[in-house]
Amino acid sequence: MARFTVTFLIMIVLFLGGVLVGMNQASIGMIQMRGFSSGTFQEAVQTEKMETGDYEVQVLGKDFAQVSVEEKQQQYEDHNEARGLQKLAVTLERVVNWVYNTIIYTIYHIFSAFF
């Protein structure tokens, strides 16, 4: 009984120690995800207007460049073209799957009639 109690208490201490270490690692991960370690800095998004008229944006310490609407529109159109081909491929896959299943189902019923 004493051996069980000591083993159980050691397991509880190890478990609680693991919980504390995990909470510490989570805290370190949150600081790294924020991109800064100062507790006084509270803004997530910082913007600055440059002399050229463009905006410089920092989100959580990472820089983002300003791009034109035409470039984004072209990327969107390219994405939609690829999506159309993907829809065509999915439809073709469903048709082939249906034909294959119908053939297998028919052959199964033909052989089940004989045996």
C-alpha positions in Angstrom: 0.0 0.0 0.0 2.8 2.4 0.8 4.6 1.6 -2.4 1.4 2.4 -4.4 1.0 5.7 -2.5 4.6 6.8 -3.1 4.3 5.8 -6.8 1.0 7.6 -7.1 2.4 10.8 -5.5 5.5 10.7 -7.8 3.2 10.4 -10.8 1.1 13.4 -9.6 4.2 15.5 -9.1 5.5 14.6 -12.6 2.1 15.3 -14.1 1.8 18.8 -12.4 5.4 19.5 -13.4 4.6 18.7 -17.0 1.6 21.0 -16.8 3.7 23.9 -15.5 6.4 23.3 -18.2 3.7 23.2 -20.9 2.1 26.4 -19.7 5.6 28.1 -19.8 6.2 26.8 -23.3 2.7 28.1 -24.4 3.6 31.6 -22.9 6.9 31.6 -24.8 5.0 30.6 -28.0 2.5 33.4 -27.6 5.3 35.9 -27.2 7.0 34.6 -30.4 3.7 34.7 -32.3 3.2 38.3 -31.4 6.6 39.2 -32.9 7.8 41.3 -30.0 8.6 40.7 -26.3 7.8 44.1 -24.9 4.7 44.2 -22.8 4.2 48.0 -23.3 3.6 47.7 -27.1 -0.1 47.0 -27.6 -0.8 47.8 -31.2 -1.1 44.9 -33.6 -1.2 46.9 -36.8 1.0 49.9 -37.6 0.6 51.9 -40.7 2.8 54.7 -42.2 2.3 56.7 -45.4 5.4 56.9 -47.4 6.5 59.9 -49.5 5.6 58.0 -52.7 2.0 57.7 -51.6 2.2 54.0 -50.7 1.5 52.7 -47.3 3.9 50.6 -45.2 2.0 48.2 -43.0 3.3 46.1 -40.2 1.0 43.4 -38.7 2.4 41.7 -35.6 5.9 42.9 -36.5 5.8 41.6 -40.1 6.0 44.0 -43.1 3.4 43.8 -45.9 3.8 45.5 -49.3 1.1 47.4 -51.1 0.0 45.8 -54.4 -2.2 47.1 -57.2 -5.8 46.0 -57.6 -5.1 44.9 -61.2 -2.4 42.4 -60.0 -4.8 41.0 -57.4 -7.6 40.8 -60.0 -5.2 38.8 -62.3 -4.4 36.4 -59.5 -8.1 36.0 -58.7 -8.9 35.2 -62.4 -6.0 32.7 -62.6 -7.3 31.1 -59.4 -10.8 30.8 -60.8 -9.5 29.2 -64.0 -7.7 26.6 -62.0 -10.9 26.1 -59.9 -12.9 25.5 -63.1 -10.5 22.8 -64.2 -10.7 21.3 -60.7 -14.5 21.2 -60.9 -14.2 19.5 -64.3 -11.8 16.9 -62.9 -14.1 16.2 -59.9 -17.1 15.7 -62.3 -15.1 13.4 -64.5 -13.9 11.4 -61.4 -17.5 11.0 -60.3 -18.6 9.8 -63.7 -15.8 7.3 -63.9 -16.5 6.1 -60.4 -20.2 5.7 -61.1 -19.5 3.7 -64.3 -17.0 1.5 -62.5 -19.4 0.9 -59.6 -22.3 0.1 -62.0 -20.1 -2.4 -63.9 -19.0 -4.1 -60.7 -22.6 -4.2 -59.4 -24.0 -5.7 -62.6 -21.3 -8.4 -62.7 -21.9 -9.2 -59.1 -25.6 -9.7 -59.7 -25.0 -11.8 -62.8 -22.7 -14.2 -60.9 -24.9 -14.2 -57.8 -27.8 -15.5 -60.0 -25.7 -18.5 -61.0 -24.3 -19.4 -57.6 
